Structures are given as C-alpha cells and as structure tokens.
Amino acid sequence: MIKNKEGFTLIEIILAIVVFSIGVVGVMVVFYNTLGRTSDPIIRHRAVEVAQSVMDEILSRKFDNDTPNGGGVIPPNKINIGKESNDGSGTETFDDVDDFNGLSCTTGSNGCFPDVTPGYHVEVTVQCVKLNGNSVEVASCPENFKLITVKVKSKGLNETYTLKALKGNF
C-alpha cells in the first residue's frame, strides 16, 4: 500500500519563488519611480508662488513714470516702455511697471527680487495693449493698459510657468 505524500515538489517551490520574485521586483520598480517624483509637486508649487510674488511686486508699482499715482491723463508721447535713467540696477529701485520690461535674472542674485525664494529664473515682458471687446491686442504706446508677462523656470524640473496680468491707468 502506497501512502499519499503531501507537500510540494522541488520544481513547484522553485517556480513559486521565481513568480514571487518577479512580482516583488515589479512592485519595487513602481515604488522607486514614485518615490523619485514625490518632490515634484512641491517644486512646481514653489515656482508658481515665486511667479505670483514677482507679479505682485510688479503690480504694486505705478502705471508709468509720467502719470500720477492713481492714474491720470497720459501725457502725449510720454509713455516709453523700459527703465528711466534714474532707476538703479536692483528691482527694488524700479518705480513703475514698465521698468521691469526685458528683465531676465535669477531670484535672490544681483538685486533680482531679493525677498523671493532664491534660485528661480525670472523673465518679464511689459507691452502696451488696448482692449477690443473681449480680446487684448498689442498696441503702440500710449494706451491705458499694459500687459505684464512673468515667466518663471523651476529649479530641477526644467518647466516654465507663465502668469499674465493687465495693469490699467487708474
């Protein structure tokens, strides 16, 4: 009489180990890839915060050097986009919106937004625009609106975030 032997054969055990190992490796690859990306949302959020801080700083300035605070009549042929001769080199000395036009710098260095998180590359453009119904059209100065575009490049992700705002002469 032969008794039934219970248990696994050596081949079954080896196959179980191989299948289990493949499953563990797959889970570890997914875990590793996910773990490497956990800081991405923080970097993105910080870059957007930097862009918003820069935009707020620009919008806090006057519409133009030749118009009074709170707006007013634009003197004919007086609005020029760009820095006036009395502006210094750091952004804290800029006294109106268009002084920031053409600015390309890294935050926290050489007077470039010293109060903002350092290390982000910022580019700013300012253009005179006119409103045409529901659209904004680039126009020659003088106009009562300026379009401010702030682009911030994030550290480490090589992504650029863009904010746009209109500044009116009022």
ChimeraX commands (.cxc) that place a marker at each C-alpha (Angstrom):
marker #1 position 0.00,0.00,0.00 radius 0.5
marker #1 position 1.29,3.39,-1.03 radius 0.5
marker #1 position 0.56,6.35,1.16 radius 0.5
marker #1 position -0.19,9.76,-0.37 radius 0.5
marker #1 position 2.67,12.06,0.32 radius 0.5
marker #1 position 1.61,15.64,0.91 radius 0.5
marker #1 position 3.84,18.58,0.08 radius 0.5
marker #1 position 5.41,20.37,-2.86 radius 0.5
marker #1 position 7.96,19.17,-5.28 radius 0.5
marker #1 position 11.23,20.98,-5.74 radius 0.5
marker #1 position 10.11,22.29,-9.17 radius 0.5
marker #1 position 6.92,23.75,-7.69 radius 0.5
marker #1 position 8.88,25.53,-4.96 radius 0.5
marker #1 position 11.35,26.99,-7.47 radius 0.5
marker #1 position 8.52,28.21,-9.73 radius 0.5
marker #1 position 6.76,29.81,-6.75 radius 0.5
marker #1 position 9.98,31.64,-5.78 radius 0.5
marker #1 position 10.51,32.86,-9.35 radius 0.5
marker #1 position 6.91,34.13,-9.67 radius 0.5
marker #1 position 7.09,35.81,-6.24 radius 0.5
marker #1 position 10.44,37.45,-7.13 radius 0.5
marker #1 position 9.08,38.85,-10.40 radius 0.5
marker #1 position 6.11,40.32,-8.51 radius 0.5
marker #1 position 8.35,41.90,-5.85 radius 0.5
marker #1 position 10.66,43.39,-8.49 radius 0.5
marker #1 position 7.66,44.92,-10.30 radius 0.5
marker #1 position 6.32,46.46,-7.10 radius 0.5
marker #1 position 9.78,47.81,-6.19 radius 0.5
marker #1 position 10.20,49.43,-9.64 radius 0.5
marker #1 position 6.85,51.21,-9.27 radius 0.5
marker #1 position 7.73,52.23,-5.71 radius 0.5
marker #1 position 11.16,53.55,-6.74 radius 0.5
marker #1 position 9.76,55.58,-9.65 radius 0.5
marker #1 position 7.05,57.07,-7.45 radius 0.5
marker #1 position 9.45,57.86,-4.63 radius 0.5
marker #1 position 11.73,59.75,-7.01 radius 0.5
marker #1 position 8.88,62.07,-8.03 radius 0.5
marker #1 position 7.46,62.95,-4.60 radius 0.5
marker #1 position 9.12,66.38,-4.52 radius 0.5
marker #1 position 7.88,67.45,-7.98 radius 0.5
marker #1 position 4.58,68.96,-6.75 radius 0.5
marker #1 position 6.46,70.95,-4.11 radius 0.5
marker #1 position 8.89,72.33,-6.70 radius 0.5
marker #1 position 6.01,73.21,-9.02 radius 0.5
marker #1 position 4.06,74.91,-6.24 radius 0.5
marker #1 position 7.13,76.90,-5.17 radius 0.5
marker #1 position 7.72,78.06,-8.77 radius 0.5
marker #1 position 4.12,79.26,-9.05 radius 0.5
marker #1 position 4.48,81.05,-5.69 radius 0.5
marker #1 position 7.62,82.77,-6.98 radius 0.5
marker #1 position 5.78,83.82,-10.17 radius 0.5
marker #1 position 2.89,85.21,-8.11 radius 0.5
marker #1 position 5.24,87.07,-5.77 radius 0.5
marker #1 position 7.06,88.63,-8.72 radius 0.5
marker #1 position 3.76,89.60,-10.36 radius 0.5
marker #1 position 2.50,91.14,-7.09 radius 0.5
marker #1 position 5.73,93.12,-6.78 radius 0.5
marker #1 position 5.36,94.47,-10.32 radius 0.5
marker #1 position 1.66,95.29,-9.95 radius 0.5
marker #1 position 2.38,97.26,-6.78 radius 0.5
marker #1 position 4.28,99.86,-8.86 radius 0.5
marker #1 position 2.82,102.87,-10.69 radius 0.5
marker #1 position 1.38,102.52,-14.18 radius 0.5
marker #1 position 4.02,104.81,-15.65 radius 0.5
marker #1 position 6.71,107.21,-14.50 radius 0.5
marker #1 position 4.93,110.18,-16.12 radius 0.5
marker #1 position 1.44,109.54,-14.73 radius 0.5
marker #1 position 0.44,110.39,-11.15 radius 0.5
marker #1 position -0.34,107.74,-8.56 radius 0.5
marker #1 position -3.90,106.58,-9.02 radius 0.5
marker #1 position -3.80,107.20,-12.77 radius 0.5
marker #1 position -4.48,110.26,-14.79 radius 0.5
marker #1 position -4.19,111.72,-18.22 radius 0.5
marker #1 position -1.36,110.22,-20.22 radius 0.5
marker #1 position 0.93,112.96,-21.47 radius 0.5
marker #1 position 1.25,112.73,-25.27 radius 0.5
marker #1 position 4.32,110.79,-26.44 radius 0.5
marker #1 position 5.50,110.35,-22.86 radius 0.5
marker #1 position 4.94,106.65,-22.18 radius 0.5
marker #1 position 8.01,104.67,-23.08 radius 0.5
marker #1 position 8.43,101.03,-22.18 radius 0.5
marker #1 position 11.64,100.46,-20.24 radius 0.5
marker #1 position 13.73,101.82,-17.41 radius 0.5
marker #1 position 14.17,105.53,-16.93 radius 0.5
marker #1 position 17.64,106.94,-16.36 radius 0.5
marker #1 position 17.04,107.40,-12.62 radius 0.5
marker #1 position 16.40,103.70,-11.95 radius 0.5
marker #1 position 19.11,101.68,-10.24 radius 0.5
marker #1 position 20.21,98.17,-11.03 radius 0.5
marker #1 position 18.12,96.22,-8.50 radius 0.5
marker #1 position 14.40,95.55,-8.88 radius 0.5
marker #1 position 13.69,97.30,-5.57 radius 0.5
marker #1 position 14.56,100.63,-7.24 radius 0.5
marker #1 position 12.11,100.21,-10.14 radius 0.5
marker #1 position 9.37,102.80,-9.69 radius 0.5
marker #1 position 6.88,101.83,-12.40 radius 0.5
marker #1 position 5.58,98.74,-14.18 radius 0.5
marker #1 position 7.49,99.05,-17.42 radius 0.5
marker #1 position 10.87,99.31,-15.65 radius 0.5
marker #1 position 10.65,95.51,-15.41 radius 0.5
marker #1 position 10.39,95.05,-19.20 radius 0.5
marker #1 position 13.13,92.79,-20.54 radius 0.5
marker #1 position 14.23,91.69,-17.09 radius 0.5
marker #1 position 15.88,88.27,-17.11 radius 0.5
marker #1 position 17.53,87.25,-13.86 radius 0.5
marker #1 position 17.75,84.65,-11.12 radius 0.5
marker #1 position 15.85,85.47,-7.94 radius 0.5
marker #1 position 17.95,86.44,-4.96 radius 0.5
marker #1 position 21.01,87.45,-7.01 radius 0.5
marker #1 position 22.21,90.91,-8.06 radius 0.5
marker #1 position 19.15,92.69,-6.69 radius 0.5
marker #1 position 16.70,90.46,-8.56 radius 0.5
marker #1 position 13.68,90.20,-6.25 radius 0.5
marker #1 position 15.77,89.75,-3.08 radius 0.5
marker #1 position 12.72,88.92,-0.92 radius 0.5
marker #1 position 11.61,86.00,-3.12 radius 0.5
marker #1 position 12.78,82.37,-2.83 radius 0.5
marker #1 position 16.25,82.37,-4.43 radius 0.5
marker #1 position 17.37,80.32,-7.41 radius 0.5
marker #1 position 14.44,80.63,-9.84 radius 0.5
marker #1 position 14.97,82.17,-13.28 radius 0.5
marker #1 position 12.53,85.02,-14.00 radius 0.5
marker #1 position 11.75,86.73,-17.31 radius 0.5
marker #1 position 9.42,89.73,-17.53 radius 0.5
marker #1 position 7.92,91.49,-20.53 radius 0.5
marker #1 position 5.66,94.55,-20.48 radius 0.5
marker #1 position 3.67,95.68,-23.52 radius 0.5
marker #1 position 1.18,98.44,-24.17 radius 0.5
marker #1 position -2.16,96.92,-25.14 radius 0.5
marker #1 position -5.65,98.04,-26.00 radius 0.5
marker #1 position -8.87,96.26,-25.20 radius 0.5
marker #1 position -11.01,95.34,-28.17 radius 0.5
marker #1 position -14.22,93.79,-26.91 radius 0.5
marker #1 position -13.22,90.59,-25.15 radius 0.5
marker #1 position -9.71,90.48,-26.59 radius 0.5
marker #1 position -6.42,92.16,-25.80 radius 0.5
marker #1 position -4.33,93.47,-28.69 radius 0.5
marker #1 position -0.74,94.64,-28.54 radius 0.5
marker #1 position -0.61,98.33,-29.43 radius 0.5
marker #1 position 1.86,101.14,-29.60 radius 0.5
marker #1 position 2.10,103.42,-26.59 radius 0.5
marker #1 position 0.41,105.44,-25.19 radius 0.5
marker #1 position -2.51,103.24,-24.16 radius 0.5
marker #1 position -4.34,102.92,-20.85 radius 0.5
marker #1 position -3.36,99.27,-20.31 radius 0.5
marker #1 position -0.12,97.35,-20.06 radius 0.5
marker #1 position 0.16,93.57,-20.35 radius 0.5
marker #1 position 2.68,92.12,-17.91 radius 0.5
marker #1 position 4.01,88.62,-18.59 radius 0.5
marker #1 position 6.06,86.83,-15.93 radius 0.5
marker #1 position 7.79,83.54,-16.78 radius 0.5
marker #1 position 9.44,81.52,-14.04 radius 0.5
marker #1 position 11.60,78.48,-14.74 radius 0.5
marker #1 position 11.57,75.93,-11.94 radius 0.5
marker #1 position 14.71,74.51,-10.44 radius 0.5
marker #1 position 15.30,70.85,-11.26 radius 0.5
marker #1 position 12.22,70.19,-13.41 radius 0.5
marker #1 position 13.04,72.37,-16.41 radius 0.5
marker #1 position 9.43,73.58,-16.56 radius 0.5
marker #1 position 8.32,77.17,-17.16 radius 0.5
marker #1 position 5.26,78.75,-15.56 radius 0.5
marker #1 position 3.70,81.86,-17.08 radius 0.5
marker #1 position 1.46,84.45,-15.43 radius 0.5
marker #1 position -0.12,87.38,-17.27 radius 0.5
marker #1 position -1.87,90.44,-15.86 radius 0.5
marker #1 position -3.21,93.76,-17.09 radius 0.5
marker #1 position -2.29,96.98,-15.32 radius 0.5
marker #1 position -4.66,99.84,-16.02 radius 0.5
marker #1 position -4.01,103.55,-15.76 radius 0.5
marker #1 position -6.35,104.19,-12.84 radius 0.5
marker link #1:1,2 radius 0.2
marker link #1:2,3 radius 0.2
marker link #1:3,4 radius 0.2
marker link #1:4,5 radius 0.2
marker link #1:5,6 radius 0.2
marker link #1:6,7 radius 0.2
marker link #1:7,8 radius 0.2
marker link #1:8,9 radius 0.2
marker link #1:9,10 radius 0.2
marker link #1:10,11 radius 0.2
marker link #1:11,12 radius 0.2
marker link #1:12,13 radius 0.2
marker link #1:13,14 radius 0.2
marker link #1:14,15 radius 0.2
marker link #1:15,16 radius 0.2
marker link #1:16,17 radius 0.2
marker link #1:17,18 radius 0.2
marker link #1:18,19 radius 0.2
marker link #1:19,20 radius 0.2
marker link #1:20,21 radius 0.2
marker link #1:21,22 radius 0.2
marker link #1:22,23 radius 0.2
marker link #1:23,24 radius 0.2
marker link #1:24,25 radius 0.2
marker link #1:25,26 radius 0.2
marker link #1:26,27 radius 0.2
marker link #1:27,28 radius 0.2
marker link #1:28,29 radius 0.2
marker link #1:29,30 radius 0.2
marker link #1:30,31 radius 0.2
marker link #1:31,32 radius 0.2
marker link #1:32,33 radius 0.2
marker link #1:33,34 radius 0.2
marker link #1:34,35 radius 0.2
marker link #1:35,36 radius 0.2
marker link #1:36,37 radius 0.2
marker link #1:37,38 radius 0.2
marker link #1:38,39 radius 0.2
marker link #1:39,40 radius 0.2
marker link #1:40,41 radius 0.2
marker link #1:41,42 radius 0.2
marker link #1:42,43 radius 0.2
marker link #1:43,44 radius 0.2
marker link #1:44,45 radius 0.2
marker link #1:45,46 radius 0.2
marker link #1:46,47 radius 0.2
marker link #1:47,48 radius 0.2
marker link #1:48,49 radius 0.2
marker link #1:49,50 radius 0.2
marker link #1:50,51 radius 0.2
marker link #1:51,52 radius 0.2
marker link #1:52,53 radius 0.2
marker link #1:53,54 radius 0.2
marker link #1:54,55 radius 0.2
marker link #1:55,56 radius 0.2
marker link #1:56,57 radius 0.2
marker link #1:57,58 radius 0.2
marker link #1:58,59 radius 0.2
marker link #1:59,60 radius 0.2
marker link #1:60,61 radius 0.2
marker link #1:61,62 radius 0.2
marker link #1:62,63 radius 0.2
marker link #1:63,64 radius 0.2
marker link #1:64,65 radius 0.2
marker link #1:65,66 radius 0.2
marker link #1:66,67 radius 0.2
marker link #1:67,68 radius 0.2
marker link #1:68,69 radius 0.2
marker link #1:69,70 radius 0.2
marker link #1:70,71 radius 0.2
marker link #1:71,72 radius 0.2
marker link #1:72,73 radius 0.2
marker link #1:73,74 radius 0.2
marker link #1:74,75 radius 0.2
marker link #1:75,76 radius 0.2
marker link #1:76,77 radius 0.2
marker link #1:77,78 radius 0.2
marker link #1:78,79 radius 0.2
marker link #1:79,80 radius 0.2
marker link #1:80,81 radius 0.2
marker link #1:81,82 radius 0.2
marker link #1:82,83 radius 0.2
marker link #1:83,84 radius 0.2
marker link #1:84,85 radius 0.2
marker link #1:85,86 radius 0.2
marker link #1:86,87 radius 0.2
marker link #1:87,88 radius 0.2
marker link #1:88,89 radius 0.2
marker link #1:89,90 radius 0.2
marker link #1:90,91 radius 0.2
marker link #1:91,92 radius 0.2
marker link #1:92,93 radius 0.2
marker link #1:93,94 radius 0.2
marker link #1:94,95 radius 0.2
marker link #1:95,96 radius 0.2
marker link #1:96,97 radius 0.2
marker link #1:97,98 radius 0.2
marker link #1:98,99 radius 0.2
marker link #1:99,100 radius 0.2
marker link #1:100,101 radius 0.2
marker link #1:101,102 radius 0.2
marker link #1:102,103 radius 0.2
marker link #1:103,104 radius 0.2
marker link #1:104,105 radius 0.2
marker link #1:105,106 radius 0.2
marker link #1:106,107 radius 0.2
marker link #1:107,108 radius 0.2
marker link #1:108,109 radius 0.2
marker link #1:109,110 radius 0.2
marker link #1:110,111 radius 0.2
marker link #1:111,112 radius 0.2
marker link #1:112,113 radius 0.2
marker link #1:113,114 radius 0.2
marker link #1:114,115 radius 0.2
marker link #1:115,116 radius 0.2
marker link #1:116,117 radius 0.2
marker link #1:117,118 radius 0.2
marker link #1:118,119 radius 0.2
marker link #1:119,120 radius 0.2
marker link #1:120,121 radius 0.2
marker link #1:121,122 radius 0.2
marker link #1:122,123 radius 0.2
marker link #1:123,124 radius 0.2
marker link #1:124,125 radius 0.2
marker link #1:125,126 radius 0.2
marker link #1:126,127 radius 0.2
marker link #1:127,128 radius 0.2
marker link #1:128,129 radius 0.2
marker link #1:129,130 radius 0.2
marker link #1:130,131 radius 0.2
marker link #1:131,132 radius 0.2
marker link #1:132,133 radius 0.2
marker link #1:133,134 radius 0.2
marker link #1:134,135 radius 0.2
marker link #1:135,136 radius 0.2
marker link #1:136,137 radius 0.2
marker link #1:137,138 radius 0.2
marker link #1:138,139 radius 0.2
marker link #1:139,140 radius 0.2
marker link #1:140,141 radius 0.2
marker link #1:141,142 radius 0.2
marker link #1:142,143 radius 0.2
marker link #1:143,144 radius 0.2
marker link #1:144,145 radius 0.2
marker link #1:145,146 radius 0.2
marker link #1:146,147 radius 0.2
marker link #1:147,148 radius 0.2
marker link #1:148,149 radius 0.2
marker link #1:149,150 radius 0.2
marker link #1:150,151 radius 0.2
marker link #1:151,152 radius 0.2
marker link #1:152,153 radius 0.2
marker link #1:153,154 radius 0.2
marker link #1:154,155 radius 0.2
marker link #1:155,156 radius 0.2
marker link #1:156,157 radius 0.2
marker link #1:157,158 radius 0.2
marker link #1:158,159 radius 0.2
marker link #1:159,160 radius 0.2
marker link #1:160,161 radius 0.2
marker link #1:161,162 radius 0.2
marker link #1:162,163 radius 0.2
marker link #1:163,164 radius 0.2
marker link #1:164,165 radius 0.2
marker link #1:165,166 radius 0.2
marker link #1:166,167 radius 0.2
marker link #1:167,168 radius 0.2
marker link #1:168,169 radius 0.2
marker link #1:169,170 radius 0.2
view
